[in-house]
Amino acid sequence: MNHLHSLIGKQVELELSGKAMLQGILVDIGLDIIVIYNGKEYLYIPHLHIHNIRLSANPDTELSDSTPELPFDEDDMISYRKTLNNAKGRFVEIYVTGNKSIHGYVTAVLNDYFVFYSPLYKTMFISLNHLKWLTPYQTNITPYTLGNEVLPVKPTNIPLQRSLEEQLKKFEGKLIVFDLGDHPMKIGLLKQVQNDIIELVTADGKSIFWKIMHVKTIHLP
């Protein structure tokens, strides 16, 4: 998307997967991620879910004011993986599935997934292929106004594997929730993981087989 550099500093509209629409000033462009400023916060958006970008048909004059300093120090060209690593330990809001946002912080970045700590869901494992956007908090704000003593930056004590498939194999025999439990068939006992296929036993004792590539988030209840 390097040919989009002519749009930097201008107000744009983006259509993302799931028919999500975003608008803001295009601030920066990397090989696999872009940054926009919507007048209140910065949104880091991986290219994976961008369907199209265009100049805003109805630009908001309030967005033409100078934008605040970028939340992450970027010496070189930005990238998706570098952004996640820069976000480690910093409170962020992420959008992954549906219209639900998740608040917390990144604790580790692996080959095809990252580990996220949420006050609500605790340790989560999120596919790199399904993050729609990430928004850093202002430095003086915490999720749900919780005190820092409730939100220590503590890596999970679960041994981490390099790939999401290998990580899932470690959860065989345990209850697990996919995609925030947005469907009854995404909650159950993880029976087996093999060749990119997950066998999940639901509450009624039936087996359902999920392709790993279509699983967005994972957490243990």
Stockholm file with secondary structure:
# STOCKHOLM 1.0

chainA/1-221         MNHLHSLIGKQVELELSGKAMLQGILVDIGLDIIVIYNGKEYLYIPHLHIHNIRLSANPDTELSDSTPELPFDEDDMISYRKTLNNAKGRFVEIYVTGNKSIHGYVTAVLNDYFVFYSPLYKTMFISLNHLKWLTPYQTNITPYTLGNEVLPVKPTNIPLQRSLEEQLKKFEGKLIVFDLGDHPMKIGLLKQVQNDIIELVTADGKSIFWKIMHVKTIHLP
#=GR chainA/1-221 SS CGGGGGGTTSEEEEEEGGGEEEEEEEEEECSSEEEEECSSCEEEEEGGGEEEEEECSSCCGGGGSCCCCCSSCCSSCCCHHHHHHHTBTSCEEEECSTTCEEEEEEEEECSSEEEEEETTTEEEEEETTSCCEEEECCTTCCGGGCCTTTSCCCCCSSCCCSSHHHHHHTTTTSEEEEGGGCSGGGEEEEEEEETTEEEEECTTSCEEEEEGGGCCEEECC
#=GC SS_cons         CGGGGGGTTSEEEEEEGGGEEEEEEEEEECSSEEEEECSSCEEEEEGGGEEEEEECSSCCGGGGSCCCCCSSCCSSCCCHHHHHHHTBTSCEEEECSTTCEEEEEEEEECSSEEEEEETTTEEEEEETTSCCEEEECCTTCCGGGCCTTTSCCCCCSSCCCSSHHHHHHTTTTSEEEEGGGCSGGGEEEEEEEETTEEEEECTTSCEEEEEGGGCCEEECC
//
